[in-house]
Amino acid sequence: MKETNLINIKGAEISWFAPLCDGDDDFLGNRNSSYKSDWKNTSEIVKTADNFGFRNVLCPSSYQVGQDTLSFIAGMAPLTKKINFLAAIRCGEIHPPMLARTIATLDHMLKGRLTINIISSNLPGTQLSSSERYLRSREVIKILKQAWTKDFIDFQGKYYQLKLSSNPVKTYQKDGPLLYFGGYSPDGIALCAEYCDVYLMWPETENKLQVLMDGMRNKASSYDREVQFGLRVHVIVRETEKEARAYADGLISKLNLDLGTNIRNRSQDSNSLGVARQSQLREEADEKYYVEPNLWTGIGLARSGCGAAIVGNPDQVVKKLENYMEMGIRSFILSGYPHKQECELFAKHVLPRIKTISLPEVFGRIPKTTPNSPLGRGERE
């Protein structure tokens, strides 16, 4: 029997992005202190997304230029109402039992509004091979799952050897938060297929995305599991396609290409297979950086990671998202420059036209409550 049976999910999780890692500006490659990645600016972006009805928000992790992910989410817990948080966790950075306890604490603070993005990049100042990093991530995930679902943690691995009670780390959500994962190497795909819930992809042509999804479905099936699919992509929506394309051109109008290369190369994951695929996508694009209708790769000239944007009028953007949904993608992590402005524009032109869902609720992770529960409203029964 498969672990999940969610193939007929209706709607999609529409999420926004919290630029914790110095990733906001009005012109790419042209630093504007008004968009500095600090608590004031980033918290306003998240509160805006919450108020407009986005269902999740990705909070990334970066040592070089970033705010601390988990501290930021803890600070946002009482300032938000409905939005979930997708916390990027760099495996190995925190001792797994302490990480399990931190996640459980956040999950109770948020009353289940927590999801986890598993990251397997090198820790700052260290270098491990890809296979070793994924082995460490595998061990961390197995310990977290034991901590959340078993009475005792009993684990013997290469990186961790543990025997201790799991009582202090029980989460608000049944069986712990959903695990999102992005990776393209065989080790990464196997890890996601066996243990994670949502496979996150960066932009590709629709044909290439389909190949990735088919491969993941086959791999997950070998573990008798199903994995849902997500897409991390930027978006530029305006009332007309002409306006949207002009805004895209304007974003890179002040970019020094050598500076853009430097920005991309300073990222912790700049040499990853995923980043290489984004570069290849850009090379396949036309002279205006469009690789297929309404998919613009110019963003990647100035940043590592996700390097393309859906660009068009509201009908075109909705149609593109619907195409992805027909392929089976049920989670979208969107962003734009500057983030608060583009969040508002997407909410105005597109969000009301899409049925939105919360994946933790769809997966049945949020505990049911009764009005007279002796545990109190919102507590686990």
FITISE-72617 format. One record per residue (C-alpha): residue number from 1; residue in one letter; x, y, z. Coordinates in steps of 0.02 Angstrom, whole numbers, plus 32768, in hexadecimal, padded with zeros to 4 digits. Example, Ala and Ser with C-alpha at 12.3 -4.5 7.8 and 13.67 -1.06 7.14 Angstrom:
<1,'a',<8267,7F1F,8186>>
<2,'s',<82AC,7FCB,8165>>
END
This chain:
<1,'m',<8000,8000,8000>>
<2,'k',<8046,80A8,7FD1>>
<3,'e',<8075,8122,805B>>
<4,'t',<800A,81AB,800D>>
<5,'n',<7F7A,81AE,7F92>>
<6,'l',<7F6B,8263,7F61>>
<7,'i',<7F70,8259,7EA5>>
<8,'n',<7EC8,82B1,7E94>>
<9,'i',<7EF2,834E,7EF6>>
<10,'k',<7E88,83DE,7EB7>>
<11,'g',<7EDA,8489,7EB5>>
<12,'a',<7F8C,84BB,7EE1>>
<13,'e',<7FF3,84FF,7F6F>>
<14,'i',<801F,85B0,7F37>>
<15,'s',<80B4,85ED,7F9B>>
<16,'w',<8120,8688,7FA0>>
<17,'f',<81D8,86A3,7FCC>>
<18,'a',<822A,86F9,8060>>
<19,'p',<82CF,8746,8022>>
<20,'l',<8333,8722,80BF>>
<21,'c',<83D5,8714,805D>>
<22,'d',<83EE,87C3,8016>>
<23,'g',<8383,8794,7F80>>
<24,'d',<8312,882B,7F64>>
<25,'d',<8327,88C1,7EF1>>
<26,'d',<82CF,892D,7E70>>
<27,'f',<835A,8913,7DEE>>
<28,'l',<83BF,8872,7DEA>>
<29,'g',<8476,8889,7E11>>
<30,'n',<845A,893C,7E4C>>
<31,'r',<8456,8943,7F0A>>
<32,'n',<83CF,89B2,7F54>>
<33,'s',<83D6,89C6,8011>>
<34,'s',<8319,89DD,8015>>
<35,'y',<8308,8922,7FF2>>
<36,'k',<838B,88E7,806D>>
<37,'s',<8370,8837,80AF>>
<38,'d',<8349,8862,8163>>
<39,'w',<82C0,883B,81DF>>
<40,'k',<8258,88D5,81B6>>
<41,'n',<8251,88BA,80FA>>
<42,'t',<8243,87FE,80F9>>
<43,'s',<81BE,87F5,8181>>
<44,'e',<8154,8871,811E>>
<45,'i',<815E,8801,8085>>
<46,'v',<8123,876A,80E8>>
<47,'k',<8096,87C9,813B>>
<48,'t',<805F,8808,8090>>
<49,'a',<805B,8756,804C>>
<50,'d',<7FF9,871C,80E4>>
<51,'n',<7F79,87A7,80D3>>
<52,'f',<7F5C,8781,801A>>
<53,'g',<7F40,86C7,8036>>
<54,'f',<7FE1,8673,7FFC>>
<55,'r',<7FE8,85C7,804C>>
<56,'n',<80A2,85B4,8071>>
<57,'v',<8143,8618,806E>>
<58,'l',<81F2,85D5,804D>>
<59,'c',<8273,8612,80CA>>
<60,'p',<831E,85E9,807F>>
<61,'s',<83C6,85CE,80D5>>
<62,'s',<846D,861E,80AD>>
<63,'y',<8502,863F,811C>>
<64,'q',<8554,86C4,80AF>>
<65,'v',<84C6,8740,80A0>>
<66,'g',<8434,86FC,8102>>
<67,'q',<83CC,8716,819D>>
<68,'d',<83B6,867A,8207>>
<69,'t',<8324,8616,81C4>>
<70,'l',<82DF,85C7,8262>>
<71,'s',<82F0,8664,82CA>>
<72,'f',<8295,86C6,8244>>
<73,'i',<8204,864B,823F>>
<74,'a',<81F6,864C,82FD>>
<75,'g',<81E9,8709,82F7>>
<76,'m',<8163,8702,8271>>
<77,'a',<80F6,8680,82C9>>
<78,'p',<808D,86FD,832E>>
<79,'l',<808B,877C,829F>>
<80,'t',<8033,870B,8220>>
<81,'k',<7F8A,86B6,821C>>
<82,'k',<7F79,8631,8196>>
<83,'i',<8015,8623,812C>>
<84,'n',<8085,858B,8140>>
<85,'f',<8142,859A,814B>>
<86,'l',<81BA,8531,80E2>>
<87,'a',<825A,8530,8149>>
<88,'a',<82FB,8507,80EC>>
<89,'i',<8360,8490,815A>>
<90,'r',<8415,8470,812D>>
<91,'c',<8431,83BD,8168>>
<92,'g',<84C2,83AB,81E1>>
<93,'e',<84BD,8460,821A>>
<94,'i',<8461,8435,82BC>>
<95,'h',<8473,8394,8320>>
<96,'p',<83DB,832E,82E6>>
<97,'p',<8385,8315,838F>>
<98,'m',<8396,83CF,83B2>>
<99,'l',<8358,83F4,8302>>
<100,'a',<82C2,8384,8321>>
<101,'r',<829E,83E2,83C2>>
<102,'t',<82AF,848C,836B>>
<103,'i',<8239,8456,82E0>>
<104,'a',<81BC,8412,835E>>
<105,'t',<81C1,84B5,83BF>>
<106,'l',<81A1,851A,8322>>
<107,'d',<8117,84A3,82EC>>
<108,'h',<80BB,84BF,8390>>
<109,'m',<80D5,857B,8388>>
<110,'l',<808A,857B,82D9>>
<111,'k',<8004,84FA,8300>>
<112,'g',<8038,848F,826D>>
<113,'r',<8063,851A,81F1>>
<114,'l',<8111,84D3,81D5>>
<115,'t',<815F,8475,8144>>
<116,'i',<8217,8447,812D>>
<117,'n',<8287,845D,8094>>
<118,'i',<8315,83DE,80A1>>
<119,'i',<83BB,8428,8066>>
<120,'s',<8457,83BE,8047>>
<121,'s',<84D4,8445,8018>>
<122,'n',<857F,8451,8069>>
<123,'l',<8582,84A3,8113>>
<124,'p',<85DE,854B,8110>>
<125,'g',<869A,852F,8113>>
<126,'t',<8690,8474,80EC>>
<127,'q',<8699,8408,8051>>
<128,'l',<864B,835B,8040>>
<129,'s',<8627,82F6,7FA4>>
<130,'s',<8575,82F2,7F65>>
<131,'s',<855E,823D,7F9B>>
<132,'e',<859C,8264,804B>>
<133,'r',<8529,82FB,805C>>
<134,'y',<8492,8296,8028>>
<135,'l',<84C3,820A,809F>>
<136,'r',<84C9,8288,812D>>
<137,'s',<841F,82CD,80F8>>
<138,'r',<83D9,821D,80F3>>
<139,'e',<8413,81FF,81A6>>
<140,'v',<83C9,82A5,81E1>>
<141,'i',<8321,8280,8191>>
<142,'k',<8319,81D0,81DA>>
<143,'i',<833F,8216,8287>>
<144,'l',<82BB,829E,8275>>
<145,'k',<8239,821E,8240>>
<146,'q',<8264,81AD,82D3>>
<147,'a',<825B,8243,8348>>
<148,'w',<81AE,8276,830B>>
<149,'t',<815E,81CA,82F9>>
<150,'k',<81B3,8154,8376>>
<151,'d',<81C1,814E,8433>>
<152,'f',<827E,813E,842A>>
<153,'i',<830A,8176,83B6>>
<154,'d',<837D,80E3,8393>>
<155,'f',<83F1,8109,8301>>
<156,'q',<849C,80CB,82CE>>
<157,'g',<84E7,811D,8234>>
<158,'k',<858A,8163,81F0>>
<159,'y',<856B,8214,822E>>
<160,'y',<84F8,81F8,82C3>>
<161,'q',<84E6,8173,8349>>
<162,'l',<8454,8195,83BD>>
<163,'k',<83EE,8142,8446>>
<164,'l',<8375,81B7,84A0>>
<165,'s',<82BF,81DB,84C5>>
<166,'s',<8258,8236,8442>>
<167,'n',<81DE,8282,84C1>>
<168,'p',<8223,8335,84B6>>
<169,'v',<8214,833F,83F8>>
<170,'k',<815F,8311,83CF>>
<171,'t',<8116,8386,834E>>
<172,'y',<806B,83D7,8344>>
<173,'q',<8050,8385,829B>>
<174,'k',<8030,82CB,8290>>
<175,'d',<80D3,8275,825E>>
<176,'g',<812D,831C,824F>>
<177,'p',<8131,83A4,81C9>>
<178,'l',<8132,837C,8110>>
<179,'l',<81E0,836E,80C3>>
<180,'y',<8201,83CC,8020>>
<181,'f',<829F,83A4,7FBF>>
<182,'g',<82FA,83E4,7F24>>
<183,'g',<8389,838A,7ED1>>
<184,'y',<83BC,833F,7E2A>>
<185,'s',<8446,82C2,7E4E>>
<186,'p',<841B,8208,7E58>>
<187,'d',<8440,8209,7F13>>
<188,'g',<83CC,829E,7F2C>>
<189,'i',<833F,8253,7EC5>>
<190,'a',<834B,81B0,7F26>>
<191,'l',<8347,820D,7FCC>>
<192,'c',<82AB,826F,7F9C>>
<193,'a',<8253,81D7,7F55>>
<194,'e',<826C,8172,7FF4>>
<195,'y',<824F,81F4,807C>>
<196,'c',<820A,829C,8041>>
<197,'d',<815B,82D9,8015>>
<198,'v',<8171,8362,7F92>>
<199,'y',<81F5,8365,7F09>>
<200,'l',<8222,8419,7EDF>>
<201,'m',<8261,8443,7E32>>
<202,'w',<82AA,84E0,7DE6>>
<203,'p',<8266,8522,7D40>>
<204,'e',<8280,84B9,7CA5>>
<205,'t',<8222,84A7,7C02>>
<206,'e',<8181,8446,7C1D>>
<207,'n',<81C9,83AE,7BC2>>
<208,'k',<8261,83A9,7C35>>
<209,'l',<81F6,83BF,7CCF>>
<210,'q',<818D,832B,7C97>>
<211,'v',<8229,82BF,7C87>>
<212,'l',<825F,82EF,7D37>>
<213,'m',<81B2,82C9,7D7D>>
<214,'d',<81A6,8221,7D25>>
<215,'g',<8250,81F1,7D6A>>
<216,'m',<821F,8220,7E1B>>
<217,'r',<8179,81C5,7E0E>>
<218,'n',<81D2,8126,7DD7>>
<219,'k',<8253,8134,7E61>>
<220,'a',<81D0,8155,7EE8>>
<221,'s',<816A,80C2,7EA8>>
<222,'s',<8200,8051,7EC8>>
<223,'y',<81EC,807E,7F81>>
<224,'d',<812E,8069,7F75>>
<225,'r',<8116,8123,7F8D>>
<226,'e',<80CF,81BB,7F33>>
<227,'v',<8124,8265,7F31>>
<228,'q',<80CE,8309,7F0A>>
<229,'f',<8121,838B,7E9A>>
<230,'g',<814B,8442,7EB3>>
<231,'l',<8196,84CA,7E45>>
<232,'r',<8201,855B,7E80>>
<233,'v',<81F0,85E6,7DFF>>
<234,'h',<81ED,86A4,7DF4>>
<235,'v',<8158,8700,7DAB>>
<236,'i',<8136,87A7,7D55>>
<237,'v',<807F,87CB,7D33>>
<238,'r',<803B,886D,7CEA>>
<239,'e',<7F97,889E,7C98>>
<240,'t',<7FE4,8884,7BEC>>
<241,'e',<806C,8810,7BAB>>
<242,'k',<80C8,88A7,7B64>>
<243,'e',<80D0,88F6,7C11>>
<244,'a',<810C,8855,7C61>>
<245,'r',<8195,8839,7BE1>>
<246,'a',<81CC,88EF,7BEF>>
<247,'y',<81D9,88DD,7CAC>>
<248,'a',<8242,883F,7C96>>
<249,'d',<82B8,889D,7C22>>
<250,'g',<82C3,8929,7CA0>>
<251,'l',<82F6,88B4,7D2D>>
<252,'i',<839B,888C,7CD7>>
<253,'s',<83B4,8936,7C85>>
<254,'k',<8436,896A,7D07>>
<255,'l',<848D,88C2,7D17>>
<256,'n',<8547,88B3,7CF8>>
<257,'l',<8556,8800,7CB8>>
<258,'d',<85FE,87E6,7D0F>>
<259,'l',<85AE,881B,7DB3>>
<260,'g',<851F,87A3,7D92>>
<261,'t',<859B,8715,7D7D>>
<262,'n',<85EC,8744,7E23>>
<263,'i',<8542,8746,7E7B>>
<264,'r',<851A,8699,7E39>>
<265,'n',<85C4,8650,7E66>>
<266,'r',<85C2,8688,7F1C>>
<267,'s',<852E,8618,7F43>>
<268,'q',<8550,857E,7FAD>>
<269,'d',<84FE,8511,7F26>>
<270,'s',<8548,8567,7E8E>>
<271,'n',<859A,84C8,7E4E>>
<272,'s',<8502,8458,7E62>>
<273,'l',<84AF,83F6,7DD7>>
<274,'g',<8411,845D,7DEE>>
<275,'v',<846D,8500,7DCF>>
<276,'a',<84BF,84B4,7D34>>
<277,'r',<8413,8487,7CF0>>
<278,'q',<83DA,853B,7D08>>
<279,'s',<8470,8578,7CA6>>
<280,'q',<844B,84FD,7C1B>>
<281,'l',<8396,8538,7C17>>
<282,'r',<83D1,85EB,7BFD>>
<283,'e',<8444,85B4,7B71>>
<284,'e',<83B0,8566,7B16>>
<285,'a',<834A,8607,7B1D>>
<286,'d',<8333,8687,7A91>>
<287,'e',<8389,8731,7A89>>
<288,'k',<830A,8778,7B05>>
<289,'y',<8328,86E5,7B7D>>
<290,'y',<8280,868D,7B60>>
<291,'v',<8294,85D1,7B58>>
<292,'e',<81DB,85AC,7B39>>
<293,'p',<813F,8619,7B36>>
<294,'n',<8136,8684,7BD4>>
<295,'l',<81D0,8633,7C26>>
<296,'w',<825D,86B3,7C34>>
<297,'t',<830C,8680,7C6B>>
<298,'g',<8356,872E,7C81>>
<299,'i',<8346,8722,7D3E>>
<300,'g',<83D2,86A3,7D3F>>
<301,'l',<844E,8723,7CFD>>
<302,'a',<8457,876D,7DAC>>
<303,'r',<8436,86E1,7E28>>
<304,'s',<8460,862D,7E4F>>
<305,'g',<83D6,85AE,7E62>>
<306,'c',<832A,85CA,7E18>>
<307,'g',<834F,862C,7D79>>
<308,'a',<82AD,8645,7D19>>
<309,'a',<8208,86A0,7D26>>
<310,'i',<8158,868A,7CE4>>
<311,'v',<8139,872E,7C86>>
<312,'g',<8094,8768,7C3D>>
<313,'n',<7FE7,87AE,7C55>>
<314,'p',<7F70,8760,7CD6>>
<315,'d',<7F23,86E6,7C59>>
<316,'q',<7FCF,86AB,7C1F>>
<317,'v',<8011,8694,7CD0>>
<318,'v',<7F75,8635,7D06>>
<319,'k',<7F80,85C7,7C6C>>
<320,'k',<8038,85A0,7C8E>>
<321,'l',<8011,856F,7D41>>
<322,'e',<7F7D,8506,7D07>>
<323,'n',<7FEE,84AC,7C8B>>
<324,'y',<8064,8481,7D19>>
<325,'m',<7FD2,8447,7D85>>
<326,'e',<7F95,83D6,7CF9>>
<327,'m',<8042,8387,7CFA>>
<328,'g',<802C,8361,7DB3>>
<329,'i',<8084,83F3,7E09>>
<330,'r',<8028,8421,7EA9>>
<331,'s',<809B,849E,7EFC>>
<332,'f',<80DF,8542,7EB6>>
<333,'i',<8160,85AD,7F0F>>
<334,'l',<815A,8655,7EB9>>
<335,'s',<81BC,86F6,7EC9>>
<336,'g',<81E0,8798,7E6D>>
<337,'y',<8247,8837,7E74>>
<338,'p',<8229,8894,7EE1>>
<339,'h',<81D1,880D,7F46>>
<340,'k',<814B,8871,7F9F>>
<341,'q',<8114,88CB,7F02>>
<342,'e',<810D,882C,7E9A>>
<343,'c',<80B3,87D0,7F26>>
<344,'e',<802B,8855,7F21>>
<345,'l',<801E,8851,7E63>>
<346,'f',<8010,8793,7E5B>>
<347,'a',<7F8D,8796,7EE5>>
<348,'k',<7F2A,8817,7E83>>
<349,'h',<7F32,87C9,7DD6>>
<350,'v',<7F46,870D,7DED>>
<351,'l',<7F2D,86C8,7E9D>>
<352,'p',<7E6E,86DA,7EA1>>
<353,'r',<7E62,866F,7E04>>
<354,'i',<7EB9,85D6,7E4F>>
<355,'k',<7E73,855D,7ED0>>
<356,'t',<7EF5,855E,7F5A>>
<357,'i',<7F19,84D3,7FD7>>
<358,'s',<7F87,84B4,806F>>
<359,'l',<7FE8,8414,8054>>
<360,'p',<7FF9,83EA,810F>>
<361,'e',<7F3B,83EB,8118>>
<362,'v',<7F2B,8382,8079>>
<363,'f',<7FA7,8305,80C0>>
<364,'g',<7F43,82FB,8162>>
<365,'r',<7FD2,833A,81CE>>
<366,'i',<7F6D,83BC,822D>>
<367,'p',<7F19,836B,82C6>>
<368,'k',<7E5E,8377,82D6>>
<369,'t',<7E13,83D5,8369>>
<370,'t',<7D6B,83DA,83BE>>
<371,'p',<7D20,8476,840F>>
<372,'n',<7D1F,8425,84BC>>
<373,'s',<7DC6,83CE,84B3>>
<374,'p',<7E1A,83C9,855E>>
<375,'l',<7EBE,83EA,8506>>
<376,'g',<7E82,8494,84CF>>
<377,'r',<7E5E,84DA,8424>>
<378,'g',<7EE5,84AE,83A6>>
<379,'e',<7F3D,842E,8414>>
<380,'r',<7F5D,837B,83DE>>
<381,'e',<7EDB,82FC,8412>>
END
